[in-house]
Amino acid sequence: MKYGVQVGALFYPEYLKQEIERCLQLKNKIFEKVYGKPAADPDETFRWAMKYGEILKPHICDSIALLKDARKAGNESCWKGSSGR
């Protein structure tokens, strides 16, 4: 199971909030027990993500479509992908 949030979740605020809450269940234990730091507040983290997400949103795209279009246009590229595992 992954413990991160994908950038596309910024387009679905309720889903983003659920994902932040899910991830922080584990991450907060690590913050407190491993690093001796206070737990992150899910609501505060959500507000932060939404604020800075507005800056990122114009730059988020379907990368597969972008690469296919570039290839059709004759552009060459070299890239690496990850399955998130």
C-alpha positions in Angstrom: 0.0 0.0 0.0 1.3 3.4 -0.9 1.5 6.2 1.7 1.5 9.3 -0.5 -0.9 11.5 -2.4 -0.9 11.8 -6.2 -0.8 15.4 -7.5 -4.0 14.7 -9.6 -5.9 14.5 -6.3 -5.8 18.3 -6.2 -8.7 18.3 -8.7 -10.9 16.3 -6.3 -10.8 18.1 -2.9 -12.9 15.5 -0.9 -10.7 12.7 -2.2 -7.6 14.7 -1.4 -8.8 15.2 2.1 -9.5 11.5 2.6 -6.0 10.6 1.2 -4.3 13.1 3.5 -6.1 11.7 6.5 -5.3 8.1 5.4 -1.6 8.9 4.9 -1.2 10.8 8.1 -2.4 7.9 10.2 0.9 6.2 9.5 3.1 9.3 8.9 2.1 10.9 12.2 3.3 7.8 14.1 6.6 8.1 12.3 6.9 11.8 13.0 6.2 11.3 16.7 7.9 8.0 17.5 10.9 8.0 15.1 11.7 11.8 14.8 10.2 13.0 18.1 8.2 15.6 16.3 4.5 16.6 16.7 1.9 15.0 14.5 0.7 16.9 11.4 -2.9 18.2 11.6 -4.9 16.7 8.7 -7.1 19.8 8.3 -4.1 22.2 8.3 -2.3 19.9 5.8 -5.3 19.9 3.5 -5.6 23.7 3.6 -1.8 23.9 2.8 -2.2 21.5 -0.1 -5.2 23.3 -1.6 -3.4 26.7 -1.3 -0.2 25.6 -3.0 -2.1 23.2 -5.3 -3.7 26.3 -7.0 -0.2 27.2 -8.1 0.5 23.7 -9.4 -2.8 23.0 -11.1 -2.1 24.8 -14.4 1.0 22.6 -14.8 -0.7 19.2 -14.2 -1.6 17.3 -17.3 -2.1 13.8 -18.7 1.6 12.9 -19.3 0.8 10.0 -21.5 -1.2 12.2 -23.9 1.5 14.8 -23.8 4.2 12.3 -24.7 2.1 10.7 -27.4 1.5 14.1 -29.0 5.2 15.0 -28.8 6.1 11.7 -30.5 3.5 12.3 -33.3 5.1 15.7 -33.8 8.4 14.1 -34.3 10.0 15.0 -31.0 12.2 12.5 -29.3 12.3 12.1 -25.6 13.9 9.9 -23.0 12.0 9.4 -19.7 11.5 7.1 -16.8 8.2 6.2 -15.2 7.3 4.8 -11.8 4.3 2.6 -10.8 4.3 4.2 -7.3 5.2 0.9 -5.7 
